[in-house]
Structures are given as C-alpha cells and as structure tokens.
Amino acid sequence: MLTVYGRKSSANVQKVRWICSEGNLEFKTEIVGGKYGGLTSPEFIRLNPNSTIPVLKDGDFILYESNSIIKYISDKFDILRSDTQEKIALNNQWIDWSSSVFGLNCSHYTLHNILLPIDQRNTTLAIEAKKKIYSCFKLLNKQLEKTNYLLDNELSLADIPVGCWIHRCVVLGLEITEFKSLEKLYVNLKERSAFRTEVFDTPLPPE
C-alpha cells in the first residue's frame, strides 16, 4: 500500500491524493506538517531531509517533491499517462509552471491572508500576489478557449496541480467568473469524484 505523508489542506499533498484516487489506488495518509508538526522529527527527516510535504512511501521506495511524485505514480500505475513525447513535454511544461509561477503566487496569497498571524501579514505582498494570480487566470483562460482541459478534452496530468491551485484561489475569494473558459475547467473538475474528495471537500490550511 502507498503511504502519503502530509496534511490534507496542503495543495501539494492534494495533488498526490487526487491522482491516487483518480486511479483508484489504495493508499493511506500519515498526517504531518502545519499545525500537526512532525516535520523536524528524526523519523521524518530520514524520509525527507528538507522537512517538507508531501512524501510518498511505496514499499521501501521513498520520494519527495509533489510534482515528481505525481509523475512517478502516473508512470508506474498508468494513470493519466501521455502517449506521445510531445504530450509528455506539454504536461511537464504546465506542471513546472504551476509551481514556479501560479502556485508560488497562490502560496504567497495564502500566507498573507490566512496563515501568518495578523500582525505579520503584508497587505502589499498580498495585493501583488493577487495581481499575478489574475495574470495567471488570463493565461489559463486563453489556453482553455478550445478545450475542456489544459491539453485537450480529457483530463491530463497537467490538470492535477493547476486544478488544486485554482480551487485554493476560489475558496480564498478570488473571482474566476469573468474567465469563462477557466470557470468551465473548474466546473469540469468538480464533476470528478476524485477531485471532490481529495481537493474540493478538504479544509483550508492550517487544518
């Protein structure tokens, strides 16, 4: 059985749980991180010396970094695998972008809206992150004008991380209704039981 280490409110943990559920894989979750602590324990550091979540345990094999984990699960268990080198490259492109651009700004916005103590929140940084997020919405909306999902009309691996961050933005009150194609993607995702269970129905950090 696979073991996923992390808290359910983490968007990066949600990526892993979502693809596992999408493929009907049996897995269990060890709650760690955030208000639950445990990231600096000797036991966890042996799993991931970076003290970050998620971590995947597959038998004796240990893997950290959420994007690497979802690629590993996709390849090993044949879940949302691409059938051409071009699609593999495009999936990787969007997965990288989801972390280095979209997810980074979503994390900053989350930090300065709900995670940090009120006296440590920086309104200027939150506003700047919000502007960048709306630029991401615009880019995604353009990409989705002709397809139901990021690459085509079927769910792909690229939709997993992007979908997690879109949901985070929505629950934090960022409006997507003016971006009709992006809103369509979100509607499509909410129709998937794995997304509803592992992303839509989960709490916000730090829970």
N, C-alpha and C positions, 0 to 999 in steps of 0.2 A: 504494500500500500504506500502511496505517496504521502509525504508529510509536508505541509506548508507552514512555515513559521512566520508569524506576523499578526497584526490586528486587522479586523475586518473593515475598519474605517479607512485604512490606507489604500489610496488609489493604486499604488504599485502592487500591493497584495491582492487587490480586487482583480487585476489583470490575470494573475496566476489562477485564482479560484474560478474566474469566469471561463478560461479556456479548459480547465479541468472539467467543469460542469458541462460545457459545450460538447465535450467528447464523452460525457457520461463516465468519467473516470472515478474510481473510488479513491478518496483522499481524506485525510484528517488535518485539522488545523491546530497548531500549538500557539496559543495566544501569547504574544510577546511584543514589546515596543510601546511607545506612547506612555499613557498613564499606567500601563501594566508593568513597565520596566523590563529588566532582564537582559537588556542588550549588552551590558558590560559584564555579565556574569562569565566566569571562566568557561562554563559549558557552552554558552552561545558564541563566545569569541573563538572557540575551537571550530564552530561551524562557519562563522564569518568574522574575520579579524577586523573588518570595517565597522562592525556593530550596527548594521543596517538591516532593514527588512525589505522584501521577503527573502527567505532562504528555502530552497527545496531539498528535501531528502528523498532519494529514490534508491531504496536498499542501502548500499554502502556509499552511494554516489551523492555528493553534496554540491549544490550550485547556488550561487547568489547573483544578484543583479536581475531585476524583473524582466527586462527585455530578452536577456539570454535565456532565462527560464522558460518564457513562453515559446521561444524558438525551439528550444530543446523538446518541450512537450509536443509541439506541433510536429516535429520531425519524427520523434520516437513513436508516437501513438497515432500518427496520420490524422491529425486534426487540423483542418484549415490549411493543409499543405498546398503550396503553389506547384503548378505542373510545368512551368517554364522558368528559365533563368531570368527573363525579363520581369515576370511577376514576383519572383523572389527578391529581385533588386528593388522593385517598387514598394513591396512590403517593408523591406529594410529601410528604405528612404523615409517612409511615413512613421515607422517605429522610432527611428532616430529623431525625427522632427518632433514627435510627440513628447520626447523627453527634453531635448535641448532647447526647444522654443515654447511649445504650447504648455507642456507640463511644468516647466520651470516657472513660468509666469502664474500659472494656476496655484502652484505651491506658495509663491510669494504672496498672492492674494489671500490664500487661506491663512497663512501665517499672521498677516496683519489685520485680519478680520475676526478670527475666532481662536487661534492657537496661543498667541502671545498674551500675557497679561495686558490689560487695557493701557496701563501706563507705559508699556514698551512698544505699543503699536505705532507704526509710522504711516500717517494718512497719505503723505506724499508718495511713498513707495507703493501703497495700495492703489492709489489713483493711476500711477504709471503702469503697474501690472495690469490693471483693468483695461487701459488703452491698448496695451499689447495683446491682451486676450481678444478684444474686439477685432483687432487686425487679423488674428488667427481665425476668428469666426468668418471674416470676409474671405480669407483664402480658402478655408474649408468649403464654404458655400459655393464658391466658384468651381471647385473640384467636383462637387456633388450635383451640379446642374443637370448632368446627363445620366447619372447612375443612382441606384438606390443605396449603394455603399461606396467606400472610398475608391476601390479599384474597378468595380463593375457592379452587377446587380446581385451578387452573392456576398455574404459575409466573408471577409478575409482576415488574416492575422493582423493587418494594419488597423482594422476597426477596433480591435481589443483595447489597446492603450488610448487611442483617441476617444473612444466611447466612454471610457472611465473618466477622463478629464472633462468631457462635455457634461456628463452628469454632475460632476463636482461643481462646475460653473453654474448649472441650473439651480441646484439646491442652495447655492450661495446667493441667489437672486440676480444673476446676470442674465439678461433677456436675450433669447435667441429667435423670437417670433418674427423679427424683421429679416431674418436669414432663412428663407423658406426651404431651401434645399437642405440646409443643416438641420432645420427643425424636422424635416422628413426623415433624415437619418435617425434622429433621436426617437421618433415615433416607431420606426422600424426596429430599433434596438429594444424598445420597451415591449415589443411583441414576442421577444425571445425569452423563454423561461429562465435560461442560464443567466442572462443579463439581469432580469428582475430579481433573481435570488441572490446573486453574488455582488451586484452593484446597486441597483435601484432601491432595494429594501435594506441596505446597510446604513448604519449611523454615520454622522459626520465625525471627524477627529475631535477630541482625542479618544473617543469611545473604542 
